[in-house]
Amino acid sequence: MNVVILTGRLTAEPELRYTQQNVPCTSFNLAVDRASKGDDADFPTIIAWRETAEFACKYLYKGSRIVVRGEIRTRTYPGADGKNHKVTEVQADRLEFADSRPQGPFA
């Protein structure tokens, strides 16, 4: 089973883009604290499509604390250097607010 749930804060404003088939999409990094002691964090890339992408770009902003549910996806792509590069991302199917009260531009 491939299910991941992460809680963290956006590191930048999400930007809405469209594929050649006019499908909305966005990607952003999430600062996720590790369970171990210390100030360590991970910064996974989150990919969202269609309504989830539109929601992210309409309501989320840098610093938003959210919960992401999705799947781990790994893909390869050819780089400009002629080598194949491998990336691992989280494809989100659900985004939820995690702050106790709204903060930022919509408060």
Gaussian input, Z-matrix of N, CA and C with variables (Angstrom, degrees):
# hf/3-21g

backbone

0 1
 N
 C     1     B1
 C     2     B2     1     A1
 N     3     B3     2     A2     1     D1
 C     4     B4     3     A3     2     D2
 C     5     B5     4     A4     3     D3
 N     6     B6     5     A5     4     D4
 C     7     B7     6     A6     5     D5
 C     8     B8     7     A7     6     D6
 N     9     B9     8     A8     7     D7
 C    10    B10     9     A9     8     D8
 C    11    B11    10    A10     9     D9
 N    12    B12    11    A11    10    D10
 C    13    B13    12    A12    11    D11
 C    14    B14    13    A13    12    D12
 N    15    B15    14    A14    13    D13
 C    16    B16    15    A15    14    D14
 C    17    B17    16    A16    15    D15
 N    18    B18    17    A17    16    D16
 C    19    B19    18    A18    17    D17
 C    20    B20    19    A19    18    D18
 N    21    B21    20    A20    19    D19
 C    22    B22    21    A21    20    D20
 C    23    B23    22    A22    21    D21
 N    24    B24    23    A23    22    D22
 C    25    B25    24    A24    23    D23
 C    26    B26    25    A25    24    D24
 N    27    B27    26    A26    25    D25
 C    28    B28    27    A27    26    D26
 C    29    B29    28    A28    27    D27
 N    30    B30    29    A29    28    D28
 C    31    B31    30    A30    29    D29
 C    32    B32    31    A31    30    D30
 N    33    B33    32    A32    31    D31
 C    34    B34    33    A33    32    D32
 C    35    B35    34    A34    33    D33
 N    36    B36    35    A35    34    D34
 C    37    B37    36    A36    35    D35
 C    38    B38    37    A37    36    D36
 N    39    B39    38    A38    37    D37
 C    40    B40    39    A39    38    D38
 C    41    B41    40    A40    39    D39
 N    42    B42    41    A41    40    D40
 C    43    B43    42    A42    41    D41
 C    44    B44    43    A43    42    D42
 N    45    B45    44    A44    43    D43
 C    46    B46    45    A45    44    D44
 C    47    B47    46    A46    45    D45
 N    48    B48    47    A47    46    D46
 C    49    B49    48    A48    47    D47
 C    50    B50    49    A49    48    D48
 N    51    B51    50    A50    49    D49
 C    52    B52    51    A51    50    D50
 C    53    B53    52    A52    51    D51
 N    54    B54    53    A53    52    D52
 C    55    B55    54    A54    53    D53
 C    56    B56    55    A55    54    D54
 N    57    B57    56    A56    55    D55
 C    58    B58    57    A57    56    D56
 C    59    B59    58    A58    57    D57
 N    60    B60    59    A59    58    D58
 C    61    B61    60    A60    59    D59
 C    62    B62    61    A61    60    D60
 N    63    B63    62    A62    61    D61
 C    64    B64    63    A63    62    D62
 C    65    B65    64    A64    63    D63
 N    66    B66    65    A65    64    D64
 C    67    B67    66    A66    65    D65
 C    68    B68    67    A67    66    D66
 N    69    B69    68    A68    67    D67
 C    70    B70    69    A69    68    D68
 C    71    B71    70    A70    69    D69
 N    72    B72    71    A71    70    D70
 C    73    B73    72    A72    71    D71
 C    74    B74    73    A73    72    D72
 N    75    B75    74    A74    73    D73
 C    76    B76    75    A75    74    D74
 C    77    B77    76    A76    75    D75
 N    78    B78    77    A77    76    D76
 C    79    B79    78    A78    77    D77
 C    80    B80    79    A79    78    D78
 N    81    B81    80    A80    79    D79
 C    82    B82    81    A81    80    D80
 C    83    B83    82    A82    81    D81
 N    84    B84    83    A83    82    D82
 C    85    B85    84    A84    83    D83
 C    86    B86    85    A85    84    D84
 N    87    B87    86    A86    85    D85
 C    88    B88    87    A87    86    D86
 C    89    B89    88    A88    87    D87
 N    90    B90    89    A89    88    D88
 C    91    B91    90    A90    89    D89
 C    92    B92    91    A91    90    D90
 N    93    B93    92    A92    91    D91
 C    94    B94    93    A93    92    D92
 C    95    B95    94    A94    93    D93
 N    96    B96    95    A95    94    D94
 C    97    B97    96    A96    95    D95
 C    98    B98    97    A97    96    D96
 N    99    B99    98    A98    97    D97
 C   100   B100    99    A99    98    D98
 C   101   B101   100   A100    99    D99
 N   102   B102   101   A101   100   D100
 C   103   B103   102   A102   101   D101
 C   104   B104   103   A103   102   D102
 N   105   B105   104   A104   103   D103
 C   106   B106   105   A105   104   D104
 C   107   B107   106   A106   105   D105
 N   108   B108   107   A107   106   D106
 C   109   B109   108   A108   107   D107
 C   110   B110   109   A109   108   D108
 N   111   B111   110   A110   109   D109
 C   112   B112   111   A111   110   D110
 C   113   B113   112   A112   111   D111
 N   114   B114   113   A113   112   D112
 C   115   B115   114   A114   113   D113
 C   116   B116   115   A115   114   D114
 N   117   B117   116   A116   115   D115
 C   118   B118   117   A117   116   D116
 C   119   B119   118   A118   117   D117
 N   120   B120   119   A119   118   D118
 C   121   B121   120   A120   119   D119
 C   122   B122   121   A121   120   D120
 N   123   B123   122   A122   121   D121
 C   124   B124   123   A123   122   D122
 C   125   B125   124   A124   123   D123
 N   126   B126   125   A125   124   D124
 C   127   B127   126   A126   125   D125
 C   128   B128   127   A127   126   D126
 N   129   B129   128   A128   127   D127
 C   130   B130   129   A129   128   D128
 C   131   B131   130   A130   129   D129
 N   132   B132   131   A131   130   D130
 C   133   B133   132   A132   131   D131
 C   134   B134   133   A133   132   D132
 N   135   B135   134   A134   133   D133
 C   136   B136   135   A135   134   D134
 C   137   B137   136   A136   135   D135
 N   138   B138   137   A137   136   D136
 C   139   B139   138   A138   137   D137
 C   140   B140   139   A139   138   D138
 N   141   B141   140   A140   139   D139
 C   142   B142   141   A141   140   D140
 C   143   B143   142   A142   141   D141
 N   144   B144   143   A143   142   D142
 C   145   B145   144   A144   143   D143
 C   146   B146   145   A145   144   D144
 N   147   B147   146   A146   145   D145
 C   148   B148   147   A147   146   D146
 C   149   B149   148   A148   147   D147
 N   150   B150   149   A149   148   D148
 C   151   B151   150   A150   149   D149
 C   152   B152   151   A151   150   D150
 N   153   B153   152   A152   151   D151
 C   154   B154   153   A153   152   D152
 C   155   B155   154   A154   153   D153
 N   156   B156   155   A155   154   D154
 C   157   B157   156   A156   155   D155
 C   158   B158   157   A157   156   D156
 N   159   B159   158   A158   157   D157
 C   160   B160   159   A159   158   D158
 C   161   B161   160   A160   159   D159
 N   162   B162   161   A161   160   D160
 C   163   B163   162   A162   161   D161
 C   164   B164   163   A163   162   D162
 N   165   B165   164   A164   163   D163
 C   166   B166   165   A165   164   D164
 C   167   B167   166   A166   165   D165
 N   168   B168   167   A167   166   D166
 C   169   B169   168   A168   167   D167
 C   170   B170   169   A169   168   D168
 N   171   B171   170   A170   169   D169
 C   172   B172   171   A171   170   D170
 C   173   B173   172   A172   171   D171
 N   174   B174   173   A173   172   D172
 C   175   B175   174   A174   173   D173
 C   176   B176   175   A175   174   D174
 N   177   B177   176   A176   175   D175
 C   178   B178   177   A177   176   D176
 C   179   B179   178   A178   177   D177
 N   180   B180   179   A179   178   D178
 C   181   B181   180   A180   179   D179
 C   182   B182   181   A181   180   D180
 N   183   B183   182   A182   181   D181
 C   184   B184   183   A183   182   D182
 C   185   B185   184   A184   183   D183
 N   186   B186   185   A185   184   D184
 C   187   B187   186   A186   185   D185
 C   188   B188   187   A187   186   D186
 N   189   B189   188   A188   187   D187
 C   190   B190   189   A189   188   D188
 C   191   B191   190   A190   189   D189
 N   192   B192   191   A191   190   D190
 C   193   B193   192   A192   191   D191
 C   194   B194   193   A193   192   D192
 N   195   B195   194   A194   193   D193
 C   196   B196   195   A195   194   D194
 C   197   B197   196   A196   195   D195
 N   198   B198   197   A197   196   D196
 C   199   B199   198   A198   197   D197
 C   200   B200   199   A199   198   D198
 N   201   B201   200   A200   199   D199
 C   202   B202   201   A201   200   D200
 C   203   B203   202   A202   201   D201
 N   204   B204   203   A203   202   D202
 C   205   B205   204   A204   203   D203
 C   206   B206   205   A205   204   D204
 N   207   B207   206   A206   205   D205
 C   208   B208   207   A207   206   D206
 C   209   B209   208   A208   207   D207
 N   210   B210   209   A209   208   D208
 C   211   B211   210   A210   209   D209
 C   212   B212   211   A211   210   D210
 N   213   B213   212   A212   211   D211
 C   214   B214   213   A213   212   D212
 C   215   B215   214   A214   213   D213
 N   216   B216   215   A215   214   D214
 C   217   B217   216   A216   215   D215
 C   218   B218   217   A217   216   D216
 N   219   B219   218   A218   217   D217
 C   220   B220   219   A219   218   D218
 C   221   B221   220   A220   219   D219
 N   222   B222   221   A221   220   D220
 C   223   B223   222   A222   221   D221
 C   224   B224   223   A223   222   D222
 N   225   B225   224   A224   223   D223
 C   226   B226   225   A225   224   D224
 C   227   B227   226   A226   225   D225
 N   228   B228   227   A227   226   D226
 C   229   B229   228   A228   227   D227
 C   230   B230   229   A229   228   D228
 N   231   B231   230   A230   229   D229
 C   232   B232   231   A231   230   D230
 C   233   B233   232   A232   231   D231
 N   234   B234   233   A233   232   D232
 C   235   B235   234   A234   233   D233
 C   236   B236   235   A235   234   D234
 N   237   B237   236   A236   235   D235
 C   238   B238   237   A237   236   D236
 C   239   B239   238   A238   237   D237
 N   240   B240   239   A239   238   D238
 C   241   B241   240   A240   239   D239
 C   242   B242   241   A241   240   D240
 N   243   B243   242   A242   241   D241
 C   244   B244   243   A243   242   D242
 C   245   B245   244   A244   243   D243
 N   246   B246   245   A245   244   D244
 C   247   B247   246   A246   245   D245
 C   248   B248   247   A247   246   D246
 N   249   B249   248   A248   247   D247
 C   250   B250   249   A249   248   D248
 C   251   B251   250   A250   249   D249
 N   252   B252   251   A251   250   D250
 C   253   B253   252   A252   251   D251
 C   254   B254   253   A253   252   D252
 N   255   B255   254   A254   253   D253
 C   256   B256   255   A255   254   D254
 C   257   B257   256   A256   255   D255
 N   258   B258   257   A257   256   D256
 C   259   B259   258   A258   257   D257
 C   260   B260   259   A259   258   D258
 N   261   B261   260   A260   259   D259
 C   262   B262   261   A261   260   D260
 C   263   B263   262   A262   261   D261
 N   264   B264   263   A263   262   D262
 C   265   B265   264   A264   263   D263
 C   266   B266   265   A265   264   D264
 N   267   B267   266   A266   265   D265
 C   268   B268   267   A267   266   D266
 C   269   B269   268   A268   267   D267
 N   270   B270   269   A269   268   D268
 C   271   B271   270   A270   269   D269
 C   272   B272   271   A271   270   D270
 N   273   B273   272   A272   271   D271
 C   274   B274   273   A273   272   D272
 C   275   B275   274   A274   273   D273
 N   276   B276   275   A275   274   D274
 C   277   B277   276   A276   275   D275
 C   278   B278   277   A277   276   D276
 N   279   B279   278   A278   277   D277
 C   280   B280   279   A279   278   D278
 C   281   B281   280   A280   279   D279
 N   282   B282   281   A281   280   D280
 C   283   B283   282   A282   281   D281
 C   284   B284   283   A283   282   D282
 N   285   B285   284   A284   283   D283
 C   286   B286   285   A285   284   D284
 C   287   B287   286   A286   285   D285
 N   288   B288   287   A287   286   D286
 C   289   B289   288   A288   287   D287
 C   290   B290   289   A289   288   D288
 N   291   B291   290   A290   289   D289
 C   292   B292   291   A291   290   D290
 C   293   B293   292   A292   291   D291
 N   294   B294   293   A293   292   D292
 C   295   B295   294   A294   293   D293
 C   296   B296   295   A295   294   D294
 N   297   B297   296   A296   295   D295
 C   298   B298   297   A297   296   D296
 C   299   B299   298   A298   297   D297
 N   300   B300   299   A299   298   D298
 C   301   B301   300   A300   299   D299
 C   302   B302   301   A301   300   D300
 N   303   B303   302   A302   301   D301
 C   304   B304   303   A303   302   D302
 C   305   B305   304   A304   303   D303
 N   306   B306   305   A305   304   D304
 C   307   B307   306   A306   305   D305
 C   308   B308   307   A307   306   D306
 N   309   B309   308   A308   307   D307
 C   310   B310   309   A309   308   D308
 C   311   B311   310   A310   309   D309
 N   312   B312   311   A311   310   D310
 C   313   B313   312   A312   311   D311
 C   314   B314   313   A313   312   D312
 N   315   B315   314   A314   313   D313
 C   316   B316   315   A315   314   D314
 C   317   B317   316   A316   315   D315
 N   318   B318   317   A317   316   D316
 C   319   B319   318   A318   317   D317
 C   320   B320   319   A319   318   D318

   B1=1.4390
   B2=1.5226
   B3=1.3020
   B4=1.4559
   B5=1.5275
   B6=1.3342
   B7=1.4587
   B8=1.5203
   B9=1.3213
   B10=1.4626
   B11=1.5284
   B12=1.3276
   B13=1.4637
   B14=1.5175
   B15=1.3259
   B16=1.4611
   B17=1.5256
   B18=1.3190
   B19=1.4565
   B20=1.5202
   B21=1.3192
   B22=1.4530
   B23=1.5077
   B24=1.3213
   B25=1.4708
   B26=1.5231
   B27=1.3262
   B28=1.4554
   B29=1.5197
   B30=1.3203
   B31=1.4624
   B32=1.5242
   B33=1.3464
   B34=1.4625
   B35=1.5287
   B36=1.3171
   B37=1.4612
   B38=1.5297
   B39=1.3367
   B40=1.4659
   B41=1.5303
   B42=1.3289
   B43=1.4621
   B44=1.5186
   B45=1.3262
   B46=1.4553
   B47=1.5219
   B48=1.3192
   B49=1.4668
   B50=1.5218
   B51=1.3154
   B52=1.4560
   B53=1.5212
   B54=1.3335
   B55=1.4597
   B56=1.5236
   B57=1.3278
   B58=1.4635
   B59=1.5238
   B60=1.3260
   B61=1.4632
   B62=1.5287
   B63=1.3440
   B64=1.4609
   B65=1.5356
   B66=1.3326
   B67=1.4605
   B68=1.5267
   B69=1.3460
   B70=1.4664
   B71=1.5387
   B72=1.3294
   B73=1.4561
   B74=1.5244
   B75=1.3214
   B76=1.4558
   B77=1.5135
   B78=1.3052
   B79=1.4631
   B80=1.5281
   B81=1.3173
   B82=1.4569
   B83=1.5218
   B84=1.3253
   B85=1.4668
   B86=1.5200
   B87=1.3319
   B88=1.4457
   B89=1.5265
   B90=1.3182
   B91=1.4681
   B92=1.5230
   B93=1.3344
   B94=1.4682
   B95=1.5243
   B96=1.3359
   B97=1.4684
   B98=1.5214
   B99=1.3270
   B100=1.4612
   B101=1.5222
   B102=1.3248
   B103=1.4657
   B104=1.5234
   B105=1.3347
   B106=1.4650
   B107=1.5298
   B108=1.3190
   B109=1.4601
   B110=1.5279
   B111=1.3003
   B112=1.4600
   B113=1.5157
   B114=1.3025
   B115=1.4579
   B116=1.5208
   B117=1.3227
   B118=1.4548
   B119=1.5274
   B120=1.3212
   B121=1.4604
   B122=1.5172
   B123=1.3177
   B124=1.4570
   B125=1.5172
   B126=1.3349
   B127=1.4546
   B128=1.5289
   B129=1.3388
   B130=1.4611
   B131=1.5268
   B132=1.3261
   B133=1.4568
   B134=1.5215
   B135=1.3264
   B136=1.4580
   B137=1.5280
   B138=1.3297
   B139=1.4593
   B140=1.5236
   B141=1.3239
   B142=1.4646
   B143=1.5269
   B144=1.3193
   B145=1.4634
   B146=1.5252
   B147=1.2954
   B148=1.4556
   B149=1.5317
   B150=1.3509
   B151=1.4673
   B152=1.5313
   B153=1.3186
   B154=1.4639
   B155=1.5270
   B156=1.3257
   B157=1.4680
   B158=1.5239
   B159=1.3216
   B160=1.4655
   B161=1.5350
   B162=1.3342
   B163=1.4623
   B164=1.5279
   B165=1.3435
   B166=1.4662
   B167=1.5194
   B168=1.3098
   B169=1.4632
   B170=1.5274
   B171=1.3250
   B172=1.4576
   B173=1.5272
   B174=1.3552
   B175=1.4558
   B176=1.5216
   B177=1.3192
   B178=1.4599
   B179=1.5225
   B180=1.3029
   B181=1.4589
   B182=1.5216
   B183=1.3076
   B184=1.4589
   B185=1.5259
   B186=1.3378
   B187=1.4520
   B188=1.5162
   B189=1.3354
   B190=1.4659
   B191=1.5184
   B192=1.3185
   B193=1.4656
   B194=1.5277
   B195=1.3331
   B196=1.4540
   B197=1.5321
   B198=1.3230
   B199=1.4561
   B200=1.5230
   B201=1.3207
   B202=1.4639
   B203=1.5253
   B204=1.3201
   B205=1.4631
   B206=1.5231
   B207=1.3280
   B208=1.4505
   B209=1.5051
   B210=1.3277
   B211=1.4561
   B212=1.5234
   B213=1.3267
   B214=1.4589
   B215=1.5294
   B216=1.3141
   B217=1.4670
   B218=1.5167
   B219=1.3110
   B220=1.4607
   B221=1.5151
   B222=1.3265
   B223=1.4682
   B224=1.5194
   B225=1.3047
   B226=1.4605
   B227=1.5242
   B228=1.3170
   B229=1.4611
   B230=1.5260
   B231=1.3408
   B232=1.4650
   B233=1.5241
   B234=1.3151
   B235=1.4554
   B236=1.5163
   B237=1.3050
   B238=1.4621
   B239=1.5223
   B240=1.3484
   B241=1.4616
   B242=1.5346
   B243=1.3537
   B244=1.4520
   B245=1.5226
   B246=1.3239
   B247=1.4611
   B248=1.5258
   B249=1.3341
   B250=1.4505
   B251=1.5223
   B252=1.3252
   B253=1.4567
   B254=1.5223
   B255=1.3278
   B256=1.4489
   B257=1.5230
   B258=1.3313
   B259=1.4627
   B260=1.5234
   B261=1.3209
   B262=1.4541
   B263=1.5212
   B264=1.3327
   B265=1.4548
   B266=1.5248
   B267=1.3137
   B268=1.4584
   B269=1.5148
   B270=1.3372
   B271=1.4570
   B272=1.5214
   B273=1.3300
   B274=1.4624
   B275=1.5206
   B276=1.3281
   B277=1.4569
   B278=1.5228
   B279=1.3536
   B280=1.4648
   B281=1.5254
   B282=1.3328
   B283=1.4624
   B284=1.5242
   B285=1.3288
   B286=1.4655
   B287=1.5196
   B288=1.3294
   B289=1.4561
   B290=1.5230
   B291=1.3340
   B292=1.4454
   B293=1.5169
   B294=1.3310
   B295=1.4611
   B296=1.5189
   B297=1.3138
   B298=1.4564
   B299=1.5206
   B300=1.3063
   B301=1.4751
   B302=1.5174
   B303=1.3242
   B304=1.4684
   B305=1.5229
   B306=1.3145
   B307=1.4500
   B308=1.5102
   B309=1.3010
   B310=1.4526
   B311=1.5076
   B312=1.3307
   B313=1.4596
   B314=1.5292
   B315=1.3426
   B316=1.4494
   B317=1.5229
   B318=1.3269
   B319=1.4793
   B320=1.5051
   A1=108.63
   A2=117.24
   A3=123.50
   A4=108.63
   A5=117.03
   A6=122.81
   A7=107.87
   A8=115.76
   A9=120.29
   A10=108.08
   A11=115.67
   A12=122.26
   A13=107.15
   A14=116.13
   A15=122.40
   A16=109.55
   A17=115.83
   A18=121.85
   A19=107.32
   A20=116.27
   A21=120.15
   A22=111.92
   A23=115.44
   A24=122.05
   A25=110.63
   A26=115.89
   A27=121.01
   A28=109.74
   A29=116.93
   A30=121.03
   A31=112.38
   A32=117.49
   A33=121.87
   A34=108.69
   A35=116.26
   A36=120.91
   A37=109.74
   A38=118.94
   A39=119.28
   A40=109.97
   A41=116.71
   A42=121.76
   A43=108.81
   A44=116.05
   A45=121.40
   A46=110.08
   A47=115.09
   A48=122.14
   A49=107.99
   A50=116.06
   A51=121.03
   A52=109.54
   A53=115.85
   A54=120.47
   A55=108.74
   A56=117.02
   A57=121.03
   A58=111.53
   A59=116.91
   A60=121.77
   A61=111.44
   A62=117.16
   A63=125.39
   A64=113.25
   A65=117.16
   A66=122.39
   A67=108.01
   A68=118.18
   A69=120.19
   A70=111.70
   A71=115.66
   A72=120.88
   A73=109.41
   A74=115.07
   A75=121.38
   A76=108.35
   A77=115.60
   A78=120.95
   A79=107.47
   A80=114.59
   A81=119.88
   A82=108.10
   A83=115.22
   A84=120.26
   A85=109.19
   A86=114.33
   A87=121.82
   A88=108.24
   A89=117.25
   A90=121.24
   A91=107.25
   A92=115.91
   A93=122.14
   A94=108.14
   A95=116.28
   A96=120.18
   A97=109.97
   A98=115.41
   A99=120.83
   A100=109.51
   A101=115.83
   A102=121.27
   A103=112.21
   A104=116.45
   A105=119.89
   A106=110.49
   A107=115.52
   A108=120.25
   A109=110.02
   A110=115.31
   A111=120.50
   A112=110.73
   A113=115.54
   A114=121.17
   A115=112.43
   A116=116.70
   A117=119.30
   A118=111.37
   A119=115.32
   A120=121.73
   A121=108.11
   A122=115.30
   A123=121.94
   A124=107.55
   A125=116.18
   A126=121.58
   A127=110.51
   A128=117.30
   A129=119.27
   A130=111.63
   A131=115.51
   A132=122.00
   A133=108.35
   A134=115.06
   A135=122.26
   A136=107.23
   A137=116.68
   A138=122.66
   A139=107.75
   A140=117.62
   A141=121.38
   A142=108.92
   A143=115.62
   A144=122.55
   A145=110.72
   A146=115.42
   A147=125.22
   A148=112.34
   A149=118.24
   A150=121.54
   A151=111.93
   A152=117.03
   A153=120.14
   A154=110.29
   A155=116.91
   A156=121.45
   A157=110.77
   A158=116.57
   A159=119.78
   A160=110.88
   A161=117.55
   A162=121.59
   A163=110.41
   A164=116.43
   A165=121.13
   A166=110.97
   A167=116.75
   A168=120.04
   A169=112.73
   A170=116.84
   A171=120.03
   A172=112.52
   A173=117.03
   A174=119.80
   A175=116.19
   A176=118.63
   A177=120.55
   A178=110.84
   A179=116.03
   A180=122.14
   A181=108.17
   A182=116.41
   A183=121.03
   A184=109.05
   A185=115.89
   A186=121.12
   A187=114.26
   A188=118.31
   A189=120.40
   A190=110.12
   A191=116.10
   A192=121.09
   A193=106.82
   A194=115.94
   A195=120.48
   A196=111.21
   A197=114.45
   A198=123.08
   A199=106.70
   A200=115.91
   A201=122.18
   A202=108.23
   A203=116.06
   A204=120.27
   A205=107.10
   A206=115.88
   A207=119.36
   A208=112.25
   A209=115.30
   A210=123.28
   A211=110.10
   A212=115.63
   A213=120.88
   A214=107.22
   A215=116.78
   A216=122.35
   A217=108.49
   A218=116.25
   A219=122.25
   A220=108.25
   A221=116.64
   A222=120.85
   A223=109.29
   A224=115.07
   A225=120.99
   A226=108.45
   A227=114.88
   A228=120.28
   A229=108.49
   A230=116.80
   A231=119.67
   A232=110.40
   A233=116.47
   A234=121.58
   A235=112.01
   A236=115.93
   A237=121.42
   A238=111.18
   A239=115.85
   A240=120.59
   A241=112.18
   A242=116.68
   A243=120.38
   A244=114.27
   A245=117.15
   A246=121.33
   A247=110.19
   A248=115.31
   A249=120.04
   A250=109.38
   A251=115.83
   A252=122.03
   A253=108.28
   A254=115.85
   A255=121.89
   A256=109.30
   A257=116.55
   A258=121.31
   A259=109.45
   A260=114.92
   A261=121.52
   A262=107.31
   A263=115.99
   A264=122.08
   A265=109.16
   A266=115.96
   A267=121.59
   A268=107.24
   A269=116.61
   A270=120.32
   A271=107.52
   A272=116.11
   A273=122.37
   A274=110.64
   A275=115.67
   A276=119.52
   A277=111.14
   A278=115.77
   A279=119.98
   A280=110.32
   A281=115.94
   A282=123.07
   A283=107.51
   A284=116.45
   A285=120.89
   A286=109.89
   A287=115.67
   A288=120.81
   A289=109.11
   A290=117.72
   A291=121.67
   A292=112.91
   A293=118.38
   A294=121.14
   A295=109.05
   A296=116.88
   A297=120.72
   A298=111.58
   A299=116.33
   A300=120.50
   A301=107.64
   A302=117.70
   A303=120.02
   A304=112.28
   A305=115.13
   A306=122.19
   A307=107.28
   A308=117.49
   A309=120.22
   A310=112.99
   A311=117.31
   A312=121.19
   A313=114.42
   A314=119.84
   A315=121.21
   A316=113.16
   A317=116.94
   A318=120.47
   A319=111.28
   D1=134.14
   D2=-177.02
   D3=-115.27
   D4=90.00
   D5=177.95
   D6=-135.72
   D7=132.35
   D8=177.79
   D9=-130.58
   D10=139.95
   D11=175.01
   D12=-128.39
   D13=124.43
   D14=-177.79
   D15=-127.75
   D16=145.47
   D17=172.27
   D18=-122.94
   D19=130.87
   D20=-179.74
   D21=-173.67
   D22=-169.35
   D23=-178.76
   D24=-118.53
   D25=140.19
   D26=177.10
   D27=-64.56
   D28=138.84
   D29=179.99
   D30=-92.57
   D31=-9.65
   D32=179.83
   D33=-160.59
   D34=166.60
   D35=177.06
   D36=-68.44
   D37=131.46
   D38=174.80
   D39=-72.26
   D40=145.52
   D41=179.62
   D42=-121.22
   D43=130.32
   D44=-179.74
   D45=-79.81
   D46=129.67
   D47=175.55
   D48=-125.68
   D49=168.87
   D50=178.66
   D51=-131.97
   D52=141.07
   D53=175.71
   D54=-75.51
   D55=175.97
   D56=177.13
   D57=-63.68
   D58=-23.09
   D59=177.35
   D60=-91.20
   D61=11.65
   D62=177.69
   D63=66.06
   D64=33.46
   D65=176.74
   D66=-93.16
   D67=123.83
   D68=179.60
   D69=-67.99
   D70=141.38
   D71=177.20
   D72=-152.32
   D73=159.13
   D74=175.03
   D75=-152.55
   D76=160.33
   D77=173.08
   D78=-142.13
   D79=147.88
   D80=178.24
   D81=-157.09
   D82=162.02
   D83=176.54
   D84=-100.13
   D85=146.79
   D86=-178.98
   D87=-119.35
   D88=126.55
   D89=175.69
   D90=-82.99
   D91=112.67
   D92=-176.39
   D93=-117.55
   D94=117.53
   D95=178.02
   D96=-67.94
   D97=143.89
   D98=174.98
   D99=-81.06
   D100=156.12
   D101=179.94
   D102=-72.49
   D103=-21.43
   D104=-178.77
   D105=-74.99
   D106=163.28
   D107=179.21
   D108=-68.36
   D109=155.55
   D110=179.66
   D111=110.54
   D112=-178.76
   D113=-177.71
   D114=-99.88
   D115=23.51
   D116=-177.16
   D117=-73.69
   D118=144.60
   D119=176.83
   D120=-144.76
   D121=158.21
   D122=172.17
   D123=-113.82
   D124=158.11
   D125=-175.67
   D126=-131.07
   D127=68.30
   D128=-178.85
   D129=-67.75
   D130=150.26
   D131=174.29
   D132=-86.13
   D133=129.67
   D134=179.53
   D135=-107.97
   D136=131.18
   D137=177.02
   D138=-113.16
   D139=133.25
   D140=177.41
   D141=-131.09
   D142=145.32
   D143=-177.75
   D144=-124.26
   D145=156.25
   D146=171.74
   D147=53.01
   D148=-128.18
   D149=-175.41
   D150=-61.60
   D151=-33.89
   D152=178.98
   D153=-65.01
   D154=-39.87
   D155=177.43
   D156=-66.38
   D157=-42.57
   D158=179.61
   D159=-64.63
   D160=-40.40
   D161=176.31
   D162=-59.68
   D163=-48.15
   D164=-178.38
   D165=-57.82
   D166=-45.44
   D167=-175.82
   D168=-74.79
   D169=-24.80
   D170=-179.98
   D171=-82.82
   D172=-37.70
   D173=-170.35
   D174=-115.13
   D175=-15.44
   D176=-176.43
   D177=-101.92
   D178=153.15
   D179=-178.23
   D180=-148.04
   D181=168.60
   D182=177.97
   D183=-55.07
   D184=128.26
   D185=-179.73
   D186=95.58
   D187=-12.42
   D188=177.98
   D189=-58.34
   D190=133.39
   D191=175.11
   D192=-94.61
   D193=121.00
   D194=-175.45
   D195=-135.83
   D196=165.13
   D197=170.29
   D198=-111.39
   D199=130.53
   D200=179.55
   D201=-115.59
   D202=130.61
   D203=171.01
   D204=-118.14
   D205=135.81
   D206=-179.44
   D207=-174.75
   D208=-156.16
   D209=-179.59
   D210=-126.92
   D211=147.74
   D212=172.88
   D213=-76.36
   D214=130.76
   D215=177.02
   D216=-126.67
   D217=134.98
   D218=175.79
   D219=-118.29
   D220=134.53
   D221=179.01
   D222=-141.64
   D223=160.58
   D224=175.22
   D225=-121.17
   D226=152.19
   D227=177.11
   D228=-147.88
   D229=150.37
   D230=178.32
   D231=-77.56
   D232=130.63
   D233=179.26
   D234=-90.01
   D235=169.58
   D236=178.31
   D237=-64.13
   D238=-21.59
   D239=179.90
   D240=-82.77
   D241=1.64
   D242=179.34
   D243=86.12
   D244=-4.40
   D245=179.63
   D246=-98.17
   D247=153.39
   D248=174.00
   D249=-81.69
   D250=137.49
   D251=179.40
   D252=-116.70
   D253=143.64
   D254=-178.17
   D255=-113.66
   D256=132.28
   D257=176.93
   D258=-127.91
   D259=148.67
   D260=175.53
   D261=-120.06
   D262=129.29
   D263=-175.98
   D264=-135.12
   D265=166.43
   D266=172.54
   D267=-106.90
   D268=119.62
   D269=175.63
   D270=-91.34
   D271=109.96
   D272=-173.45
   D273=-79.67
   D274=135.72
   D275=170.68
   D276=-114.01
   D277=-7.91
   D278=177.64
   D279=-152.96
   D280=135.56
   D281=176.39
   D282=-126.82
   D283=135.45
   D284=178.19
   D285=-134.85
   D286=147.93
   D287=174.37
   D288=-68.35
   D289=141.47
   D290=177.85
   D291=-119.51
   D292=-6.19
   D293=176.62
   D294=-74.16
   D295=147.97
   D296=-179.54
   D297=-70.30
   D298=-27.82
   D299=175.82
   D300=-147.78
   D301=151.56
   D302=-178.41
   D303=-59.03
   D304=140.81
   D305=175.20
   D306=-133.98
   D307=162.18
   D308=177.33
   D309=92.29
   D310=-155.04
   D311=-169.23
   D312=-68.16
   D313=-18.20
   D314=-177.23
   D315=-102.83
   D316=5.19
   D317=-177.16
   D318=-72.66

